[in-house]
Amino acid sequence: MRFTSEQRLDDGVLEREFTLGAIPGTLWTPGSAPAPLVLMAHNNGLPKADPRLVARARYTAARGYAVASIDAAGCGDRPRSAADEQARADLRRAMRAGEPVDEIFESFIGPLVENAVPEWRTTLDALLELPEVSGPVGYSGGWAALGIRLAVVEPRIAAAGFFAGGYVPRAQREEARQVTIPLLFLLQWDDEGNPRQRALELFDSFGSQEKTLHANPGGHMGTPWFELEDGCRFLDRHLK
């Protein structure tokens, strides 16, 4: 892991960009160390520099956590394959035409998850070697499909917060039954891109004995800010 830049923010959080082979990432750490680690991925692999993710990461780091995010292959500044470009073009065309998009999402999101999981696990290995980072580890992100797979295959993740707004492929919906860690699940009741019943069925599928559903009125972008505070309290219970 090689750090390429750093800046100290007004709240005392240290923000550093890093590279790990071909993987670009950002690590936010609080003034106190070592700190429990939170892996934070945005919905379906959008870039780590997305303003909403950055704001959530900085807030969470200021609450006493090390927070890390990476760009998935084909996202952010990473090159996209011809298949990636075609899938995105097909998705835009179908959405403009009002056509069903589930099968396009299946062909796009499934491989994205398969490629992202090994990179996140490699990043986790490197992060836990840093003196300012410690376990236990949590996952907090809009990319629920990735979080489900990581929760199943990565025993170091002790708790997870998912946002129900992104498409979850059928394979990950089946895997949800194997998720047994404490879980916080956020649902926007009127999310225009995510059928409510599908989200409720996914929540019901999780095998966790401790799982909590927070539902709020409004569309995809309307998650109340107080849910971030509640999410940190959830992490506090399980990571500190």
Backbone as CSV, one residue per row, in Angstrom:
resi,resn,N_x,N_y,N_z,CA_x,CA_y,CA_z,C_x,C_y,C_z
1,MET,0.843,-1.189,0.000,0.000,0.000,0.000,0.881,1.243,0.000
2,ARG,0.627,2.149,-0.934,1.429,3.361,-1.043,0.512,4.574,-0.938
3,PHE,0.775,5.437,0.035,-0.014,6.663,0.173,0.532,7.716,-0.786
4,THR,-0.388,8.355,-1.520,0.017,9.312,-2.547,-0.294,10.754,-2.189
5,SER,-1.161,10.990,-1.215,-1.463,12.350,-0.773,-2.121,12.278,0.587
6,GLU,-2.102,13.394,1.300,-2.796,13.455,2.585,-3.161,14.881,2.906
7,GLN,-4.250,15.040,3.662,-4.631,16.357,4.174,-5.355,16.180,5.501
8,ARG,-5.090,17.111,6.412,-5.752,17.115,7.707,-6.978,18.005,7.608
9,LEU,-8.152,17.455,7.879,-9.400,18.195,7.764,-9.677,18.988,9.031
10,ASP,-10.667,19.872,8.968,-10.952,20.764,10.090,-11.344,20.017,11.353
11,ASP,-11.974,18.845,11.206,-12.414,18.086,12.380,-11.333,17.160,12.915
12,GLY,-10.113,17.296,12.399,-8.996,16.482,12.869,-8.820,15.174,12.140
13,VAL,-9.731,14.853,11.234,-9.629,13.614,10.466,-8.513,13.746,9.424
14,LEU,-7.712,12.692,9.293,-6.655,12.642,8.279,-7.183,11.886,7.071
15,GLU,-7.171,12.533,5.915,-7.650,11.938,4.671,-6.458,11.647,3.775
16,ARG,-6.296,10.382,3.397,-5.147,9.993,2.568,-5.601,9.161,1.378
17,GLU,-5.071,9.500,0.222,-5.267,8.684,-0.973,-4.173,7.618,-1.004
18,PHE,-4.527,6.431,-1.510,-3.535,5.367,-1.602,-3.740,4.552,-2.868
19,THR,-2.718,3.813,-3.216,-2.829,2.817,-4.274,-2.332,1.492,-3.719
20,LEU,-2.964,0.429,-4.178,-2.574,-0.922,-3.797,-2.581,-1.737,-5.084
21,GLY,-1.431,-1.815,-5.726,-1.400,-2.362,-7.070,-2.203,-1.461,-7.985
22,ALA,-3.208,-2.038,-8.651,-4.059,-1.249,-9.540,-5.264,-0.641,-8.823
23,ILE,-5.365,-0.873,-7.513,-6.546,-0.435,-6.757,-6.308,0.945,-6.172
24,PRO,-7.103,1.959,-6.548,-7.013,3.271,-5.895,-8.007,3.350,-4.736
25,GLY,-7.602,3.992,-3.659,-8.495,4.089,-2.516,-8.254,5.334,-1.698
26,THR,-9.124,5.532,-0.720,-9.007,6.633,0.227,-9.192,6.076,1.629
27,LEU,-8.367,6.554,2.553,-8.459,6.160,3.956,-8.621,7.411,4.800
28,TRP,-9.652,7.418,5.626,-9.878,8.501,6.589,-9.635,7.929,7.984
29,THR,-8.828,8.589,8.786,-8.564,8.122,10.142,-8.750,9.273,11.132
30,PRO,-9.255,8.951,12.332,-9.467,9.991,13.343,-8.168,10.338,14.039
31,GLY,-8.242,11.298,14.934,-7.043,11.670,15.679,-6.582,10.590,16.629
32,SER,-7.525,9.796,17.159,-7.176,8.716,18.067,-6.852,7.461,17.269
33,ALA,-5.892,6.697,17.762,-5.495,5.468,17.056,-5.058,4.428,18.071
34,PRO,-5.152,3.138,17.752,-5.784,2.609,16.542,-7.305,2.670,16.622
35,ALA,-7.952,2.639,15.467,-9.403,2.788,15.404,-10.026,1.597,14.683
36,PRO,-11.236,1.195,15.093,-11.935,0.142,14.349,-12.139,0.569,12.895
37,LEU,-12.182,-0.403,12.007,-12.230,-0.134,10.569,-13.638,-0.310,10.017
38,VAL,-14.050,0.622,9.168,-15.307,0.527,8.440,-15.007,0.579,6.946
39,LEU,-15.443,-0.440,6.220,-15.335,-0.459,4.768,-16.584,0.203,4.203
40,MET,-16.400,1.187,3.337,-17.528,1.968,2.846,-17.538,1.956,1.318
41,ALA,-18.551,1.327,0.742,-18.673,1.228,-0.709,-19.946,1.909,-1.165
42,HIS,-19.860,2.674,-2.242,-21.039,3.354,-2.760,-21.837,2.418,-3.648
43,ASN,-23.059,2.819,-3.913,-24.024,1.998,-4.617,-23.522,1.521,-5.979
44,ASN,-23.429,0.191,-6.114,-23.097,-0.438,-7.384,-21.826,0.097,-8.016
45,GLY,-20.852,0.441,-7.174,-19.539,0.753,-7.688,-19.342,2.151,-8.214
46,LEU,-20.184,3.109,-7.835,-19.912,4.495,-8.200,-18.590,4.930,-7.571
47,PRO,-17.985,6.009,-8.043,-16.621,6.341,-7.595,-16.541,6.687,-6.114
48,LYS,-15.382,6.392,-5.524,-15.137,6.685,-4.116,-15.162,8.177,-3.828
49,ALA,-14.992,8.987,-4.880,-15.010,10.434,-4.711,-16.418,11.016,-4.736
50,ASP,-17.443,10.188,-4.849,-18.806,10.688,-4.836,-19.031,11.522,-3.579
51,PRO,-19.571,12.733,-3.700,-19.684,13.626,-2.545,-20.453,13.040,-1.376
52,ARG,-21.494,12.236,-1.650,-22.266,11.666,-0.543,-21.429,10.652,0.232
53,LEU,-20.658,9.840,-0.485,-19.803,8.870,0.197,-18.736,9.588,1.020
54,VAL,-18.123,10.612,0.437,-17.072,11.351,1.149,-17.634,11.978,2.423
55,ALA,-18.823,12.567,2.330,-19.424,13.182,3.519,-19.698,12.139,4.591
56,ARG,-20.215,10.976,4.200,-20.471,9.909,5.170,-19.176,9.399,5.783
57,ALA,-18.151,9.261,4.948,-16.870,8.752,5.445,-16.254,9.721,6.454
58,ARG,-16.273,10.995,6.144,-15.682,11.982,7.052,-16.437,12.036,8.372
59,TYR,-17.767,11.981,8.306,-18.567,11.994,9.533,-18.247,10.770,10.381
60,THR,-18.176,9.607,9.750,-17.925,8.366,10.482,-16.523,8.358,11.082
61,ALA,-15.546,8.865,10.341,-14.179,8.941,10.865,-14.107,9.878,12.065
62,ALA,-14.845,10.976,12.002,-14.851,11.907,13.127,-15.474,11.292,14.371
63,ARG,-16.261,10.234,14.195,-16.853,9.522,15.327,-15.915,8.451,15.888
64,GLY,-14.687,8.371,15.371,-13.698,7.481,15.958,-13.405,6.224,15.173
65,TYR,-13.672,6.246,13.860,-13.434,5.073,13.026,-12.417,5.374,11.932
66,ALA,-11.659,4.336,11.549,-10.919,4.378,10.301,-11.888,3.937,9.210
67,VAL,-11.981,4.718,8.150,-12.936,4.446,7.074,-12.168,4.347,5.766
68,ALA,-12.453,3.310,4.999,-11.751,3.110,3.729,-12.747,2.873,2.609
69,SER,-12.419,3.421,1.432,-13.203,3.184,0.239,-12.251,2.996,-0.933
70,ILE,-12.639,2.149,-1.888,-11.848,1.959,-3.089,-12.760,2.070,-4.306
71,ASP,-12.150,2.336,-5.456,-12.884,2.311,-6.713,-12.904,0.891,-7.255
72,ALA,-14.088,0.417,-7.593,-14.198,-0.875,-8.246,-13.661,-0.775,-9.671
73,ALA,-13.305,-1.910,-10.255,-12.850,-1.931,-11.643,-13.928,-1.332,-12.542
74,GLY,-13.512,-0.426,-13.434,-14.453,0.222,-14.332,-15.160,1.422,-13.743
75,CYS,-14.815,1.798,-12.516,-15.456,2.928,-11.847,-14.416,3.990,-11.508
76,GLY,-14.881,5.223,-11.285,-13.949,6.298,-10.979,-12.980,6.503,-12.135
77,ASP,-11.685,6.534,-11.810,-10.664,6.735,-12.834,-10.159,5.434,-13.446
78,ARG,-10.708,4.308,-13.025,-10.236,3.026,-13.551,-10.854,2.755,-14.926
79,PRO,-10.074,2.196,-15.836,-10.587,1.996,-17.207,-11.767,1.040,-17.248
80,ARG,-12.660,1.309,-18.185,-13.829,0.461,-18.383,-13.601,-0.454,-19.582
81,SER,-14.080,-1.673,-19.459,-13.999,-2.604,-20.573,-15.101,-2.296,-21.580
82,ALA,-14.982,-2.886,-22.758,-16.024,-2.713,-23.765,-17.355,-3.258,-23.262
83,ALA,-17.308,-4.373,-22.509,-18.536,-4.947,-21.961,-19.182,-4.002,-20.952
84,ASP,-18.352,-3.335,-20.131,-18.885,-2.353,-19.173,-19.599,-1.224,-19.910
85,GLU,-18.961,-0.699,-20.927,-19.537,0.420,-21.678,-20.841,0.006,-22.350
86,GLN,-20.870,-1.212,-22.899,-22.091,-1.671,-23.565,-23.223,-1.848,-22.570
87,ALA,-22.918,-2.406,-21.383,-23.953,-2.597,-20.364,-24.520,-1.259,-19.916
88,ARG,-23.663,-0.271,-19.717,-24.144,1.055,-19.307,-24.985,1.700,-20.405
89,ALA,-24.558,1.531,-21.651,-25.333,2.088,-22.767,-26.691,1.407,-22.871
90,ASP,-26.722,0.082,-22.714,-27.991,-0.647,-22.758,-28.915,-0.202,-21.624
91,LEU,-28.329,0.027,-20.450,-29.134,0.451,-19.306,-29.736,1.833,-19.544
92,ARG,-28.937,2.761,-20.034,-29.451,4.111,-20.304,-30.567,4.066,-21.352
93,ARG,-30.372,3.287,-22.403,-31.382,3.180,-23.458,-32.690,2.596,-22.898
94,ALA,-32.581,1.522,-22.124,-33.776,0.886,-21.573,-34.518,1.817,-20.614
95,MET,-33.767,2.548,-19.796,-34.416,3.454,-18.841,-35.122,4.588,-19.575
96,ARG,-34.511,5.121,-20.634,-35.163,6.181,-21.410,-36.435,5.674,-22.069
97,ALA,-36.409,4.422,-22.496,-37.562,3.846,-23.186,-38.600,3.283,-22.227
98,GLY,-38.307,3.275,-20.951,-39.237,2.719,-19.981,-39.336,1.216,-20.036
99,GLU,-38.291,0.555,-20.500,-38.276,-0.904,-20.620,-37.771,-1.558,-19.343
100,PRO,-38.052,-2.846,-19.124,-37.517,-3.550,-17.941,-35.991,-3.547,-17.964
101,VAL,-35.400,-3.402,-16.788,-33.937,-3.300,-16.712,-33.311,-4.381,-15.844
102,ASP,-34.104,-5.265,-15.254,-33.539,-6.244,-14.321,-32.473,-7.114,-14.971
103,GLU,-32.722,-7.603,-16.175,-31.755,-8.498,-16.799,-30.470,-7.761,-17.163
104,ILE,-30.588,-6.488,-17.492,-29.379,-5.695,-17.752,-28.587,-5.541,-16.462
105,PHE,-29.274,-5.244,-15.373,-28.587,-5.139,-14.082,-27.928,-6.466,-13.712
106,GLU,-28.615,-7.578,-13.967,-28.030,-8.888,-13.664,-26.706,-9.076,-14.398
107,SER,-26.679,-8.725,-15.682,-25.475,-8.929,-16.482,-24.375,-7.958,-16.107
108,PHE,-24.734,-6.839,-15.499,-23.763,-5.791,-15.163,-23.274,-5.905,-13.724
109,ILE,-24.212,-5.981,-12.768,-23.859,-5.925,-11.352,-23.216,-7.220,-10.880
110,GLY,-23.702,-8.368,-11.362,-23.135,-9.646,-10.927,-21.630,-9.730,-11.131
111,PRO,-21.131,-9.508,-12.358,-19.680,-9.538,-12.575,-18.942,-8.459,-11.793
112,LEU,-19.585,-7.296,-11.603,-18.946,-6.235,-10.836,-18.680,-6.692,-9.402
113,VAL,-19.648,-7.388,-8.804,-19.467,-7.926,-7.455,-18.356,-8.970,-7.443
114,GLU,-18.378,-9.883,-8.414,-17.365,-10.944,-8.469,-15.959,-10.369,-8.540
115,ASN,-15.792,-9.298,-9.309,-14.470,-8.684,-9.452,-14.083,-7.851,-8.235
116,ALA,-15.082,-7.260,-7.582,-14.789,-6.336,-6.486,-14.419,-7.049,-5.194
117,VAL,-15.015,-8.204,-4.924,-14.791,-8.874,-3.644,-13.318,-9.194,-3.396
118,PRO,-12.579,-9.808,-4.334,-11.157,-10.075,-4.067,-10.357,-8.797,-3.813
119,GLU,-10.709,-7.719,-4.505,-9.979,-6.465,-4.294,-10.261,-5.888,-2.911
120,TRP,-11.499,-5.978,-2.459,-11.804,-5.494,-1.114,-11.098,-6.338,-0.049
121,ARG,-11.007,-7.633,-0.264,-10.334,-8.488,0.717,-8.827,-8.211,0.726
122,THR,-8.244,-7.972,-0.440,-6.830,-7.598,-0.502,-6.598,-6.267,0.209
123,THR,-7.501,-5.325,-0.007,-7.398,-4.023,0.663,-7.536,-4.186,2.169
124,LEU,-8.467,-5.024,2.597,-8.649,-5.266,4.031,-7.378,-5.834,4.653
125,ASP,-6.738,-6.782,3.976,-5.470,-7.336,4.475,-4.455,-6.229,4.713
126,ALA,-4.307,-5.337,3.729,-3.301,-4.272,3.824,-3.664,-3.252,4.898
127,LEU,-4.939,-2.913,5.017,-5.349,-1.910,5.999,-5.105,-2.393,7.422
128,LEU,-5.380,-3.666,7.678,-5.224,-4.173,9.042,-3.767,-4.322,9.452
129,GLU,-2.847,-4.130,8.526,-1.427,-4.113,8.869,-0.958,-2.740,9.325
130,LEU,-1.792,-1.708,9.118,-1.413,-0.350,9.514,-1.588,-0.180,11.025
131,PRO,-0.660,0.509,11.687,-0.765,0.672,13.143,-1.964,1.509,13.571
132,GLU,-2.471,2.372,12.682,-3.589,3.236,13.046,-4.942,2.577,12.816
133,VAL,-4.952,1.332,12.348,-6.198,0.622,12.043,-6.241,-0.664,12.857
134,SER,-7.429,-0.965,13.387,-7.580,-2.201,14.156,-8.917,-2.847,13.826
135,GLY,-9.114,-4.067,14.300,-10.429,-4.685,14.240,-11.213,-4.273,15.471
136,PRO,-12.486,-4.660,15.544,-13.224,-5.381,14.520,-13.547,-4.509,13.309
137,VAL,-14.098,-5.145,12.276,-14.353,-4.482,11.005,-15.849,-4.442,10.740
138,GLY,-16.316,-3.303,10.221,-17.703,-3.170,9.813,-17.797,-2.822,8.341
139,TYR,-18.973,-3.015,7.783,-19.255,-2.626,6.404,-20.421,-1.657,6.436
140,SER,-20.291,-0.559,5.704,-21.366,0.423,5.646,-21.418,0.969,4.235
141,GLY,-22.509,0.692,3.510,-22.511,1.175,2.149,-23.803,0.958,1.416
142,GLY,-23.957,1.777,0.366,-25.121,1.643,-0.481,-25.044,0.435,-1.384
143,TRP,-23.851,-0.123,-1.563,-23.706,-1.262,-2.463,-24.018,-2.535,-1.683
144,ALA,-25.305,-2.806,-1.522,-25.734,-3.944,-0.707,-25.302,-5.272,-1.313
145,ALA,-25.294,-5.379,-2.644,-24.911,-6.641,-3.284,-23.487,-7.026,-2.911
146,LEU,-22.582,-6.067,-2.927,-21.202,-6.316,-2.517,-21.148,-6.656,-1.030
147,GLY,-21.874,-5.889,-0.214,-21.840,-6.122,1.224,-22.334,-7.501,1.610
148,ILE,-23.357,-7.991,0.916,-23.866,-9.331,1.206,-22.790,-10.373,0.943
149,ARG,-22.145,-10.289,-0.224,-21.101,-11.264,-0.537,-19.949,-11.174,0.457
150,LEU,-19.515,-9.961,0.802,-18.418,-9.824,1.761,-18.809,-10.375,3.128
151,ALA,-20.037,-10.136,3.548,-20.475,-10.633,4.856,-20.475,-12.153,4.903
152,VAL,-20.676,-12.794,3.755,-20.703,-14.255,3.693,-19.293,-14.836,3.685
153,VAL,-18.381,-14.219,2.910,-17.059,-14.832,2.699,-15.979,-14.279,3.615
154,GLU,-16.226,-13.143,4.272,-15.169,-12.488,5.042,-15.496,-12.515,6.539
155,PRO,-14.880,-13.440,7.298,-15.227,-13.581,8.716,-14.784,-12.410,9.579
156,ARG,-13.923,-11.547,9.056,-13.471,-10.410,9.866,-14.504,-9.295,9.952
157,ILE,-15.534,-9.342,9.133,-16.589,-8.325,9.187,-17.590,-8.718,10.273
158,ALA,-17.745,-7.831,11.258,-18.542,-8.155,12.446,-19.942,-7.570,12.426
159,ALA,-20.195,-6.554,11.596,-21.509,-5.921,11.525,-21.587,-5.163,10.215
160,ALA,-22.817,-4.944,9.734,-22.967,-4.289,8.437,-24.210,-3.431,8.397
161,GLY,-24.094,-2.312,7.682,-25.232,-1.460,7.376,-25.410,-1.399,5.871
162,PHE,-26.604,-1.726,5.385,-26.894,-1.742,3.951,-27.973,-0.716,3.626
163,PHE,-27.884,-0.166,2.413,-28.942,0.686,1.880,-29.673,-0.104,0.799
164,ALA,-30.999,-0.128,0.861,-31.786,-0.975,-0.041,-31.990,-0.361,-1.414
165,GLY,-31.307,0.716,-1.723,-31.599,1.434,-2.956,-30.978,0.872,-4.207
166,GLY,-29.984,-0.004,-4.089,-29.318,-0.524,-5.275,-29.827,-1.894,-5.670
167,TYR,-29.625,-2.243,-6.929,-30.071,-3.541,-7.411,-29.217,-4.646,-6.802
168,VAL,-29.866,-5.682,-6.300,-29.179,-6.846,-5.741,-29.461,-8.039,-6.648
169,PRO,-28.436,-8.569,-7.320,-28.665,-9.710,-8.218,-29.242,-10.916,-7.484
170,ARG,-29.822,-11.814,-8.255,-30.481,-12.979,-7.666,-29.518,-13.814,-6.822
171,ALA,-28.277,-13.926,-7.263,-27.304,-14.732,-6.513,-27.085,-14.176,-5.119
172,GLN,-27.002,-12.842,-4.999,-26.806,-12.257,-3.683,-28.080,-12.322,-2.834
173,ARG,-29.242,-12.287,-3.472,-30.485,-12.441,-2.704,-30.542,-13.818,-2.050
174,GLU,-30.049,-14.835,-2.745,-29.984,-16.176,-2.154,-28.938,-16.217,-1.037
175,GLU,-27.808,-15.544,-1.255,-26.743,-15.530,-0.246,-27.166,-14.829,1.029
176,ALA,-28.163,-13.943,0.938,-28.587,-13.184,2.117,-28.972,-14.112,3.271
177,ARG,-29.431,-15.312,2.972,-29.807,-16.249,4.025,-28.592,-16.682,4.847
178,GLN,-27.395,-16.553,4.273,-26.171,-16.944,4.967,-25.567,-15.806,5.795
179,VAL,-26.122,-14.612,5.684,-25.624,-13.467,6.454,-26.157,-13.585,7.872
180,THR,-25.261,-13.677,8.849,-25.688,-13.873,10.242,-25.179,-12.781,11.181
181,ILE,-24.406,-11.821,10.674,-23.881,-10.762,11.531,-24.980,-9.733,11.812
182,PRO,-24.839,-8.934,12.881,-25.802,-7.855,13.126,-25.926,-6.942,11.911
183,LEU,-27.154,-6.503,11.641,-27.438,-5.822,10.384,-28.389,-4.653,10.603
184,LEU,-28.069,-3.532,9.953,-28.961,-2.375,9.878,-29.289,-2.149,8.403
185,PHE,-30.570,-2.111,8.073,-31.019,-2.061,6.680,-31.856,-0.802,6.485
186,LEU,-31.427,0.082,5.585,-32.126,1.334,5.321,-32.964,1.212,4.055
187,LEU,-34.201,1.662,4.139,-35.123,1.592,3.007,-35.814,2.934,2.818
188,GLN,-35.715,3.469,1.597,-36.537,4.611,1.221,-37.854,4.071,0.665
189,TRP,-38.937,4.393,1.350,-40.229,3.773,1.106,-40.738,4.023,-0.315
190,ASP,-40.339,5.143,-0.902,-40.840,5.517,-2.228,-39.720,5.521,-3.268
191,ASP,-38.697,4.704,-3.045,-37.559,4.641,-3.967,-38.049,4.276,-5.367
192,GLU,-37.815,5.189,-6.301,-38.355,5.009,-7.640,-37.649,3.903,-8.423
193,GLY,-36.442,3.529,-8.015,-35.696,2.522,-8.754,-35.623,1.172,-8.067
194,ASN,-36.252,1.037,-6.910,-36.137,-0.201,-6.151,-37.506,-0.598,-5.603
195,PRO,-38.150,-1.621,-6.172,-39.478,-2.006,-5.691,-39.468,-2.316,-4.199
196,ARG,-40.405,-1.710,-3.498,-40.463,-1.840,-2.045,-40.584,-3.297,-1.601
197,GLN,-41.441,-4.059,-2.288,-41.653,-5.442,-1.878,-40.386,-6.268,-2.020
198,ARG,-39.599,-6.002,-3.065,-38.351,-6.729,-3.228,-37.403,-6.423,-2.070
199,ALA,-37.340,-5.160,-1.654,-36.475,-4.794,-0.533,-36.932,-5.461,0.752
200,LEU,-38.244,-5.506,0.987,-38.754,-6.139,2.196,-38.478,-7.644,2.182
201,GLU,-38.588,-8.263,1.031,-38.281,-9.689,0.933,-36.798,-9.954,1.184
202,LEU,-35.950,-9.057,0.702,-34.521,-9.202,0.966,-34.237,-9.108,2.455
203,PHE,-34.838,-8.123,3.126,-34.650,-7.989,4.571,-35.101,-9.250,5.295
204,ASP,-36.217,-9.800,4.879,-36.737,-11.009,5.514,-35.802,-12.194,5.303
205,SER,-35.056,-12.182,4.201,-34.176,-13.303,3.876,-32.924,-13.360,4.741
206,PHE,-32.466,-12.230,5.252,-31.228,-12.227,6.021,-31.330,-13.185,7.207
207,GLY,-30.260,-13.961,7.417,-30.263,-14.936,8.494,-29.850,-14.386,9.839
208,SER,-29.589,-13.101,9.939,-29.129,-12.495,11.188,-30.198,-12.560,12.277
209,GLN,-29.774,-12.901,13.486,-30.678,-12.853,14.626,-30.958,-11.418,15.032
210,GLU,-29.961,-10.548,14.845,-30.152,-9.122,15.116,-30.145,-8.385,13.786
211,LYS,-31.321,-7.963,13.356,-31.423,-7.179,12.124,-32.525,-6.145,12.324
212,THR,-32.237,-4.929,11.878,-33.141,-3.810,12.097,-33.422,-3.133,10.769
213,LEU,-34.688,-2.824,10.512,-35.106,-2.125,9.304,-35.515,-0.702,9.660
214,HIS,-34.868,0.267,9.024,-35.275,1.667,9.145,-35.876,2.088,7.812
215,ALA,-37.155,2.425,7.792,-37.835,2.864,6.575,-38.258,4.315,6.725
216,ASN,-37.959,5.112,5.698,-38.314,6.526,5.702,-39.034,6.871,4.408
217,PRO,-40.008,7.790,4.479,-40.687,8.198,3.250,-39.731,8.966,2.339
218,GLY,-40.023,8.917,1.033,-39.207,9.663,0.089,-38.526,8.764,-0.915
219,GLY,-37.928,9.407,-1.921,-37.293,8.698,-3.005,-35.859,8.299,-2.700
220,HIS,-35.188,7.842,-3.746,-33.862,7.247,-3.621,-32.866,8.171,-2.919
221,MET,-32.918,9.438,-3.217,-31.942,10.397,-2.681,-32.414,11.055,-1.390
222,GLY,-33.512,10.575,-0.818,-34.109,11.276,0.311,-33.788,10.733,1.680
223,THR,-32.769,9.882,1.807,-32.441,9.324,3.120,-32.117,10.438,4.103
224,PRO,-32.802,10.510,5.244,-32.539,11.585,6.202,-31.107,11.517,6.750
225,TRP,-30.543,12.676,7.010,-29.181,12.732,7.517,-29.051,12.048,8.865
226,PHE,-30.135,12.068,9.677,-30.037,11.457,11.008,-29.780,9.954,10.933
227,GLU,-30.044,9.335,9.773,-29.750,7.912,9.647,-28.250,7.647,9.706
228,LEU,-27.448,8.621,9.320,-25.997,8.463,9.442,-25.592,8.427,10.905
229,GLU,-26.194,9.281,11.710,-25.932,9.260,13.151,-26.387,7.942,13.769
230,ASP,-27.585,7.480,13.377,-28.066,6.198,13.887,-27.158,5.060,13.441
231,GLY,-26.650,5.149,12.207,-25.738,4.131,11.712,-24.461,4.065,12.526
232,CYS,-23.956,5.211,12.949,-22.750,5.228,13.783,-23.032,4.645,15.165
233,ARG,-24.220,4.880,15.690,-24.563,4.261,16.976,-24.631,2.742,16.839
234,PHE,-25.141,2.282,15.705,-25.154,0.843,15.427,-23.723,0.297,15.399
235,LEU,-22.821,0.990,14.715,-21.422,0.557,14.675,-20.804,0.586,16.068
236,ASP,-21.137,1.613,16.848,-20.592,1.711,18.206,-20.930,0.465,19.031
237,ARG,-22.140,-0.043,18.862,-22.562,-1.202,19.656,-21.768,-2.456,19.312
238,HIS,-21.304,-2.550,18.082,-20.724,-3.810,17.623,-19.229,-3.744,17.329
239,LEU,-18.672,-2.544,17.204,-17.244,-2.441,16.858,-16.411,-1.824,17.949
240,LYS,-17.032,-1.264,18.984,-16.254,-0.605,20.047,-16.472,-1.322,21.386
